[in-house]
Amino acid sequence: MKKKEPTKFRGFHPEAFRFFRRLARNNHKPWFDQNRPIYEQHVSGALKALLEALAPRMLLLDPEFEVSGKTGKNFSRINRDIRFARDKSPYRGNLYLFFGRAGTDLGTRLYAGLSADGVSCGFAAYHGRGSEMEDIFKPRRAREPEEIDRMLRRLDRRFEVYWHAKERGEWMKHRGRPRSDEDWKRCRAKSTSCGSPCMLRIRQMAWRSSRCATVVSTMRSVVPAQRSSGSCVGAIPPPARRR
């Protein structure tokens, strides 16, 4: 049997965003099963095609980046873990493609995500024992505060930047970059789940039909944050020009 050729990434269809808007009103298994073909073609299928398009450039950024295409390695899960959750909705309102070093907990990652709001793309970091943020990024910021703050200040001008801290048992979102030593001490989120708060996120949001070149351009811009965490060694080349 002839092997099926991977679908070429041509941007995101409006059905992808419509799917998530409708899912918000019908978050239950019968509806999802009925609309699974739309999900597989325009949501998960589109992100798989984007992975195929981005993988060669990601491996130039770091040959150790995970590009296997496995759930949990390059893709988030659409299913929520509701065993101990108050909200028993079975599905998440987003799906992510992400890149980090193979064999790690992917505590820092470059990512592109789909939701009802559009496409988001950028850098996300999570905190935890043994994470890159704990072992590399925060110690480097303590040694070189001016350099790290200058890098984040430049990104803050172009992208949406925010961070999380736990206050009185609840995760609180703070807009902008952590500015003081006290902010960096409070800036933490232990889980690496895409459904949980992240320590630090730098993103561009709300494209409606993104092309591969747009994603590459954003990832190239936020690479300094990924490199500061010790999570990449190279640089993403610009997309090839059309003739």
C-alpha positions as YAML, in Angstrom:
chain: A
units: angstrom
residues:
- id: 1
  name: MET
  ca: [0.00, 0.00, 0.00]
- id: 2
  name: LYS
  ca: [1.31, 3.41, -0.96]
- id: 3
  name: LYS
  ca: [2.25, 5.56, 2.00]
- id: 4
  name: LYS
  ca: [-0.01, 8.57, 2.44]
- id: 5
  name: GLU
  ca: [1.78, 11.86, 1.80]
- id: 6
  name: PRO
  ca: [1.62, 14.38, 4.70]
- id: 7
  name: THR
  ca: [-0.77, 17.28, 4.20]
- id: 8
  name: LYS
  ca: [0.98, 20.51, 3.25]
- id: 9
  name: PHE
  ca: [0.41, 23.35, 5.70]
- id: 10
  name: ARG
  ca: [-1.62, 26.12, 4.06]
- id: 11
  name: GLY
  ca: [-2.67, 28.14, 7.09]
- id: 12
  name: PHE
  ca: [-5.59, 27.64, 9.46]
- id: 13
  name: HIS
  ca: [-9.12, 27.31, 8.13]
- id: 14
  name: PRO
  ca: [-11.95, 29.31, 9.78]
- id: 15
  name: GLU
  ca: [-13.48, 25.97, 10.76]
- id: 16
  name: ALA
  ca: [-10.68, 25.53, 13.31]
- id: 17
  name: PHE
  ca: [-11.74, 28.60, 15.29]
- id: 18
  name: ARG
  ca: [-15.43, 27.85, 14.78]
- id: 19
  name: PHE
  ca: [-14.83, 24.37, 16.22]
- id: 20
  name: PHE
  ca: [-13.53, 25.83, 19.51]
- id: 21
  name: ARG
  ca: [-16.34, 28.39, 19.73]
- id: 22
  name: ARG
  ca: [-18.89, 25.62, 19.36]
- id: 23
  name: LEU
  ca: [-16.99, 23.34, 21.75]
- id: 24
  name: ALA
  ca: [-17.31, 26.00, 24.46]
- id: 25
  name: ARG
  ca: [-21.10, 25.62, 24.21]
- id: 26
  name: ASN
  ca: [-21.10, 21.83, 23.74]
- id: 27
  name: ASN
  ca: [-18.28, 20.47, 25.86]
- id: 28
  name: HIS
  ca: [-19.36, 16.83, 26.02]
- id: 29
  name: LYS
  ca: [-18.36, 13.60, 24.31]
- id: 30
  name: PRO
  ca: [-21.40, 13.07, 22.02]
- id: 31
  name: TRP
  ca: [-20.88, 16.47, 20.39]
- id: 32
  name: PHE
  ca: [-17.12, 15.96, 20.10]
- id: 33
  name: ASP
  ca: [-17.55, 12.53, 18.51]
- id: 34
  name: GLN
  ca: [-20.02, 13.97, 16.02]
- id: 35
  name: ASN
  ca: [-17.59, 16.75, 15.08]
- id: 36
  name: ARG
  ca: [-14.39, 14.69, 15.25]
- id: 37
  name: PRO
  ca: [-13.83, 14.86, 11.44]
- id: 38
  name: ILE
  ca: [-13.67, 18.67, 11.67]
- id: 39
  name: TYR
  ca: [-11.26, 18.42, 14.60]
- id: 40
  name: GLU
  ca: [-9.02, 15.93, 12.82]
- id: 41
  name: GLN
  ca: [-8.91, 17.91, 9.58]
- id: 42
  name: HIS
  ca: [-8.81, 21.55, 10.65]
- id: 43
  name: VAL
  ca: [-7.40, 21.45, 14.22]
- id: 44
  name: SER
  ca: [-5.11, 18.50, 14.93]
- id: 45
  name: GLY
  ca: [-4.51, 17.88, 11.23]
- id: 46
  name: ALA
  ca: [-3.50, 21.50, 10.59]
- id: 47
  name: LEU
  ca: [-1.08, 21.48, 13.54]
- id: 48
  name: LYS
  ca: [0.46, 18.21, 12.31]
- id: 49
  name: ALA
  ca: [0.99, 19.81, 8.91]
- id: 50
  name: LEU
  ca: [2.56, 22.83, 10.61]
- id: 51
  name: LEU
  ca: [4.95, 20.49, 12.47]
- id: 52
  name: GLU
  ca: [6.04, 18.95, 9.17]
- id: 53
  name: ALA
  ca: [6.72, 22.42, 7.78]
- id: 54
  name: LEU
  ca: [8.56, 23.73, 10.86]
- id: 55
  name: ALA
  ca: [10.61, 20.65, 11.84]
- id: 56
  name: PRO
  ca: [13.60, 21.28, 9.52]
- id: 57
  name: ARG
  ca: [13.97, 24.86, 10.82]
- id: 58
  name: MET
  ca: [13.55, 23.75, 14.43]
- id: 59
  name: LEU
  ca: [16.34, 21.18, 14.06]
- id: 60
  name: LEU
  ca: [18.64, 23.91, 12.79]
- id: 61
  name: LEU
  ca: [17.82, 25.85, 15.93]
- id: 62
  name: ASP
  ca: [18.68, 22.83, 18.06]
- id: 63
  name: PRO
  ca: [19.35, 19.28, 16.72]
- id: 64
  name: GLU
  ca: [18.06, 17.92, 20.05]
- id: 65
  name: PHE
  ca: [14.59, 19.38, 19.63]
- id: 66
  name: GLU
  ca: [11.76, 16.84, 19.75]
- id: 67
  name: VAL
  ca: [10.06, 16.46, 16.37]
- id: 68
  name: SER
  ca: [8.51, 12.99, 16.72]
- id: 69
  name: GLY
  ca: [4.98, 14.35, 16.46]
- id: 70
  name: LYS
  ca: [3.80, 12.47, 19.55]
- id: 71
  name: THR
  ca: [1.18, 13.75, 21.96]
- id: 72
  name: GLY
  ca: [2.96, 15.01, 25.06]
- id: 73
  name: LYS
  ca: [6.18, 15.48, 23.07]
- id: 74
  name: ASN
  ca: [5.06, 17.92, 20.36]
- id: 75
  name: PHE
  ca: [1.32, 18.19, 20.92]
- id: 76
  name: SER
  ca: [-0.83, 18.96, 23.94]
- id: 77
  name: ARG
  ca: [-3.86, 16.82, 24.78]
- id: 78
  name: ILE
  ca: [-7.35, 17.96, 23.93]
- id: 79
  name: ASN
  ca: [-8.72, 15.80, 26.77]
- id: 80
  name: ARG
  ca: [-8.67, 17.29, 30.25]
- id: 81
  name: ASP
  ca: [-7.71, 15.33, 33.37]
- id: 82
  name: ILE
  ca: [-10.92, 15.78, 35.36]
- id: 83
  name: ARG
  ca: [-10.29, 13.23, 38.14]
- id: 84
  name: PHE
  ca: [-9.72, 15.88, 40.81]
- id: 85
  name: ALA
  ca: [-11.08, 18.94, 39.00]
- id: 86
  name: ARG
  ca: [-14.19, 20.87, 39.97]
- id: 87
  name: ASP
  ca: [-14.84, 21.59, 36.29]
- id: 88
  name: LYS
  ca: [-15.79, 18.24, 34.73]
- id: 89
  name: SER
  ca: [-15.74, 19.49, 31.12]
- id: 90
  name: PRO
  ca: [-13.88, 16.73, 29.27]
- id: 91
  name: TYR
  ca: [-12.12, 18.86, 26.62]
- id: 92
  name: ARG
  ca: [-9.74, 21.82, 26.60]
- id: 93
  name: GLY
  ca: [-10.51, 24.97, 24.67]
- id: 94
  name: ASN
  ca: [-7.15, 24.94, 22.89]
- id: 95
  name: LEU
  ca: [-4.55, 22.70, 21.25]
- id: 96
  name: TYR
  ca: [-0.81, 23.38, 21.11]
- id: 97
  name: LEU
  ca: [2.17, 22.41, 19.00]
- id: 98
  name: PHE
  ca: [5.40, 22.93, 20.90]
- id: 99
  name: PHE
  ca: [9.15, 22.42, 20.57]
- id: 100
  name: GLY
  ca: [11.62, 21.64, 23.33]
- id: 101
  name: ARG
  ca: [14.60, 19.38, 23.87]
- id: 102
  name: ALA
  ca: [13.93, 15.64, 23.66]
- id: 103
  name: GLY
  ca: [14.35, 13.79, 26.94]
- id: 104
  name: THR
  ca: [13.46, 16.79, 29.11]
- id: 105
  name: ASP
  ca: [10.24, 17.77, 30.85]
- id: 106
  name: LEU
  ca: [9.77, 20.50, 28.21]
- id: 107
  name: GLY
  ca: [9.70, 23.12, 30.93]
- id: 108
  name: THR
  ca: [10.62, 25.75, 28.34]
- id: 109
  name: ARG
  ca: [9.20, 25.63, 24.85]
- id: 110
  name: LEU
  ca: [8.50, 27.45, 21.63]
- id: 111
  name: TYR
  ca: [4.89, 26.93, 20.65]
- id: 112
  name: ALA
  ca: [1.97, 27.66, 18.35]
- id: 113
  name: GLY
  ca: [-1.58, 27.17, 19.62]
- id: 114
  name: LEU
  ca: [-5.15, 27.21, 18.37]
- id: 115
  name: SER
  ca: [-8.21, 28.42, 20.26]
- id: 116
  name: ALA
  ca: [-11.48, 30.23, 19.58]
- id: 117
  name: ASP
  ca: [-9.58, 33.55, 19.76]
- id: 118
  name: GLY
  ca: [-7.17, 32.65, 16.95]
- id: 119
  name: VAL
  ca: [-3.55, 31.52, 16.74]
- id: 120
  name: SER
  ca: [-1.00, 32.27, 19.43]
- id: 121
  name: CYS
  ca: [2.72, 31.77, 19.00]
- id: 122
  name: GLY
  ca: [5.74, 32.39, 21.18]
- id: 123
  name: PHE
  ca: [7.69, 31.17, 24.20]
- id: 124
  name: ALA
  ca: [6.41, 29.59, 27.43]
- id: 125
  name: ALA
  ca: [8.34, 28.60, 30.54]
- id: 126
  name: TYR
  ca: [7.35, 26.53, 33.55]
- id: 127
  name: HIS
  ca: [8.97, 26.27, 36.95]
- id: 128
  name: GLY
  ca: [9.79, 23.11, 38.84]
- id: 129
  name: ARG
  ca: [12.57, 21.19, 40.55]
- id: 130
  name: GLY
  ca: [15.24, 20.39, 37.98]
- id: 131
  name: SER
  ca: [13.61, 22.54, 35.28]
- id: 132
  name: GLU
  ca: [15.62, 24.73, 32.91]
- id: 133
  name: MET
  ca: [14.04, 27.80, 34.49]
- id: 134
  name: GLU
  ca: [15.07, 26.69, 37.97]
- id: 135
  name: ASP
  ca: [18.59, 25.52, 37.08]
- id: 136
  name: ILE
  ca: [19.61, 27.91, 34.28]
- id: 137
  name: PHE
  ca: [17.33, 30.89, 33.59]
- id: 138
  name: LYS
  ca: [16.80, 32.18, 37.13]
- id: 139
  name: PRO
  ca: [20.47, 31.76, 38.18]
- id: 140
  name: ARG
  ca: [21.54, 33.56, 35.00]
- id: 141
  name: ARG
  ca: [19.11, 36.38, 35.72]
- id: 142
  name: ALA
  ca: [20.59, 36.63, 39.24]
- id: 143
  name: ARG
  ca: [24.12, 36.88, 37.74]
- id: 144
  name: GLU
  ca: [23.25, 39.09, 34.76]
- id: 145
  name: PRO
  ca: [20.09, 41.02, 35.70]
- id: 146
  name: GLU
  ca: [20.70, 43.92, 33.30]
- id: 147
  name: GLU
  ca: [21.21, 41.66, 30.27]
- id: 148
  name: ILE
  ca: [18.14, 39.48, 30.97]
- id: 149
  name: ASP
  ca: [15.95, 42.48, 31.82]
- id: 150
  name: ARG
  ca: [17.07, 44.26, 28.64]
- id: 151
  name: MET
  ca: [16.19, 41.21, 26.52]
- id: 152
  name: LEU
  ca: [12.74, 40.89, 28.13]
- id: 153
  name: ARG
  ca: [12.15, 44.63, 27.84]
- id: 154
  name: ARG
  ca: [12.71, 44.45, 24.07]
- id: 155
  name: LEU
  ca: [10.31, 41.53, 23.76]
- id: 156
  name: ASP
  ca: [7.77, 43.29, 25.98]
- id: 157
  name: ARG
  ca: [7.55, 46.11, 23.42]
- id: 158
  name: ARG
  ca: [6.56, 43.74, 20.60]
- id: 159
  name: PHE
  ca: [4.69, 40.91, 22.28]
- id: 160
  name: GLU
  ca: [2.22, 40.18, 25.03]
- id: 161
  name: VAL
  ca: [4.23, 39.18, 28.11]
- id: 162
  name: TYR
  ca: [2.83, 37.90, 31.40]
- id: 163
  name: TRP
  ca: [3.75, 35.73, 34.36]
- id: 164
  name: HIS
  ca: [2.00, 33.85, 37.18]
- id: 165
  name: ALA
  ca: [2.40, 33.73, 40.94]
- id: 166
  name: LYS
  ca: [0.41, 31.84, 43.54]
- id: 167
  name: GLU
  ca: [-1.27, 34.16, 46.02]
- id: 168
  name: ARG
  ca: [-3.50, 32.92, 48.83]
- id: 169
  name: GLY
  ca: [-3.77, 29.55, 47.16]
- id: 170
  name: GLU
  ca: [-4.84, 30.95, 43.76]
- id: 171
  name: TRP
  ca: [-2.87, 31.49, 40.57]
- id: 172
  name: MET
  ca: [-2.68, 35.20, 39.75]
- id: 173
  name: LYS
  ca: [-1.73, 36.53, 36.31]
- id: 174
  name: HIS
  ca: [0.56, 39.58, 36.13]
- id: 175
  name: ARG
  ca: [0.87, 41.44, 32.85]
- id: 176
  name: GLY
  ca: [4.28, 42.48, 31.58]
- id: 177
  name: ARG
  ca: [7.65, 41.04, 32.59]
- id: 178
  name: PRO
  ca: [8.86, 40.38, 36.15]
- id: 179
  name: ARG
  ca: [10.61, 43.62, 37.08]
- id: 180
  name: SER
  ca: [12.13, 43.14, 40.52]
- id: 181
  name: ASP
  ca: [14.03, 40.43, 42.38]
- id: 182
  name: GLU
  ca: [10.89, 39.88, 44.45]
- id: 183
  name: ASP
  ca: [8.84, 39.35, 41.27]
- id: 184
  name: TRP
  ca: [11.29, 36.68, 40.12]
- id: 185
  name: LYS
  ca: [11.03, 34.89, 43.47]
- id: 186
  name: ARG
  ca: [7.23, 34.87, 43.21]
- id: 187
  name: CYS
  ca: [7.21, 33.99, 39.50]
- id: 188
  name: ARG
  ca: [6.58, 30.27, 39.37]
- id: 189
  name: ALA
  ca: [4.20, 27.54, 38.18]
- id: 190
  name: LYS
  ca: [5.11, 23.93, 38.81]
- id: 191
  name: SER
  ca: [3.01, 22.11, 36.22]
- id: 192
  name: THR
  ca: [4.15, 21.69, 32.61]
- id: 193
  name: SER
  ca: [0.61, 20.96, 31.44]
- id: 194
  name: CYS
  ca: [-0.61, 23.30, 28.71]
- id: 195
  name: GLY
  ca: [-3.80, 23.66, 30.71]
- id: 196
  name: SER
  ca: [-1.99, 25.00, 33.77]
- id: 197
  name: PRO
  ca: [-0.56, 28.45, 34.48]
- id: 198
  name: CYS
  ca: [2.94, 29.00, 33.09]
- id: 199
  name: MET
  ca: [5.71, 30.83, 34.86]
- id: 200
  name: LEU
  ca: [6.43, 33.19, 31.97]
- id: 201
  name: ARG
  ca: [4.85, 33.56, 28.55]
- id: 202
  name: ILE
  ca: [5.83, 35.75, 25.60]
- id: 203
  name: ARG
  ca: [3.39, 35.56, 22.72]
- id: 204
  name: GLN
  ca: [1.79, 37.13, 19.69]
- id: 205
  name: MET
  ca: [-1.94, 36.53, 19.57]
- id: 206
  name: ALA
  ca: [-5.06, 36.47, 17.43]
- id: 207
  name: TRP
  ca: [-4.04, 35.78, 13.87]
- id: 208
  name: ARG
  ca: [-6.95, 34.24, 12.04]
- id: 209
  name: SER
  ca: [-5.19, 32.46, 9.18]
- id: 210
  name: SER
  ca: [-1.50, 32.19, 9.89]
- id: 211
  name: ARG
  ca: [1.06, 31.07, 7.34]
- id: 212
  name: CYS
  ca: [4.18, 29.14, 8.15]
- id: 213
  name: ALA
  ca: [6.36, 32.20, 7.50]
- id: 214
  name: THR
  ca: [4.44, 34.16, 10.16]
- id: 215
  name: VAL
  ca: [5.02, 31.46, 12.78]
- id: 216
  name: VAL
  ca: [8.71, 31.22, 11.86]
- id: 217
  name: SER
  ca: [9.09, 35.00, 12.12]
- id: 218
  name: THR
  ca: [7.60, 35.09, 15.61]
- id: 219
  name: MET
  ca: [9.65, 32.12, 16.83]
- id: 220
  name: ARG
  ca: [12.83, 33.73, 15.52]
- id: 221
  name: SER
  ca: [11.96, 36.86, 17.50]
- id: 222
  name: VAL
  ca: [11.43, 35.06, 20.84]
- id: 223
  name: VAL
  ca: [14.45, 32.75, 20.48]
- id: 224
  name: PRO
  ca: [16.56, 34.94, 22.84]
- id: 225
  name: ALA
  ca: [14.27, 33.91, 25.71]
- id: 226
  name: GLN
  ca: [14.61, 30.23, 24.80]
- id: 227
  name: ARG
  ca: [18.38, 30.56, 24.44]
- id: 228
  name: SER
  ca: [18.66, 32.29, 27.83]
- id: 229
  name: SER
  ca: [17.11, 29.20, 29.42]
- id: 230
  name: GLY
  ca: [19.82, 27.02, 27.87]
- id: 231
  name: SER
  ca: [17.26, 25.32, 25.65]
- id: 232
  name: CYS
  ca: [18.66, 25.96, 22.20]
- id: 233
  name: VAL
  ca: [22.02, 26.45, 20.59]
- id: 234
  name: GLY
  ca: [21.42, 27.81, 17.08]
- id: 235
  name: ALA
  ca: [19.19, 30.24, 15.24]
- id: 236
  name: ILE
  ca: [16.10, 29.77, 13.09]
- id: 237
  name: PRO
  ca: [16.85, 30.75, 9.49]
- id: 238
  name: PRO
  ca: [14.40, 33.08, 7.78]
- id: 239
  name: PRO
  ca: [11.74, 31.43, 5.59]
- id: 240
  name: ALA
  ca: [12.67, 30.92, 1.97]
- id: 241
  name: ARG
  ca: [11.54, 33.72, -0.32]
- id: 242
  name: ARG
  ca: [8.99, 32.92, -2.95]
- id: 243
  name: ARG
  ca: [10.22, 33.25, -6.49]
...
